[in-house]
Every structure is written in C-alpha cells, then in structure tokens.
C-alpha cells in the first residue's frame, strides 16, 4: 500500500502552481498527510553585475523578497482547500530546483507535487524547466500537473 505522510508542493505563486496546490491539498486530505508549501526566492546577488549601481544592497532586496514570500504563502492556500489538513509554509533562498530537491531529501518527503508551465521550443531551450530538473534529481516520487487537460480533482 502507498503511504503518503508528507507531501511537498513548491510554488512560484503563479496560477499554474495553484493547480498543483489543489492536487497537493486533495492528496493530503485523502491520505491524512501533512502538506508543506515551499517557495524559493531566487538569490539575486549573483545576478548583479555591480552592487554599487543598486539603490539598496542585494542582501536587503533578498530579505525583502523573502519576507514578501512568507506573507504570500499565508494567503496562497484558499481556506476551503486547507480545511482538515495540516499545512506548513517554508521560504528558502537559492536556485529553485536545487533548493526544492535538497529540502525534499533532507525532510524525507513522500511525494512532490509540481506544475509544468507548458513552455516549449525556444523558451524551454533558453530557460530550461525547473519541473524537469526536479523530476530528474528528486529522491522521492514527483507528480507533475499540467495546467490544462484532464483534472481528477473535483471542483
């Protein structure tokens, strides 16, 4: 029998990731599992060519983004979806796919539920896919949810 005690849903606060969150909430409810909703704030320091050109230090900007993410996570899960399940919120700073895979492994999650953004062609080649990297590197099963198509979660 499949045992799901801990489910992780990484989010970038997009409508696409809300679709995966819906699945995560329903699975947590069905399996009486704990759900953790994770947001990874991209560390902007390596992206800044000359920190002296910015109005505030990159560390301050990262801290502000992290605080905004913490506030956003508290309102991201609709109350009716959260009903009857234990939900934890976590914000990390770093490269999204690296932090998701590391966090999932360190905390021994049973399942990751992520969404795909449906990029293809040049956009996919240039930006890659966070979901694809997570699927390849994850130490636990990953359910990928497409933003359109078959939906087994009833509205």
Number of C-alpha atoms within 10 A of each C-alpha: 3 6 10 16 15 19 25 28 27 28 23 16 14 11 13 19 21 21 20 23 28 21 23 27 28 18 20 24 18 11 15 16 21 20 27 22 22 23 24 22 21 17 19 15 15 10 10 11 9 9 13 10 9 11 8 10 12 18 12 10 16 18 14 12 19 20 13 13 22 17 12 14 19 13 9 15 16 12 9 8 15 16 11 12 18 14 18 13 17 14 18 18 16 15 14 23 20 15 21 26 19 16 17 21 14 10 10 15 20 19 23 26 25 28 26 18 18 12 12 12 7 9 11 12 10 9 10 13 18 17 22 14 14 22 19 10 14 19 18 16 12 19 17 17 22 17 17 11 7 8 12 7 11 7 5
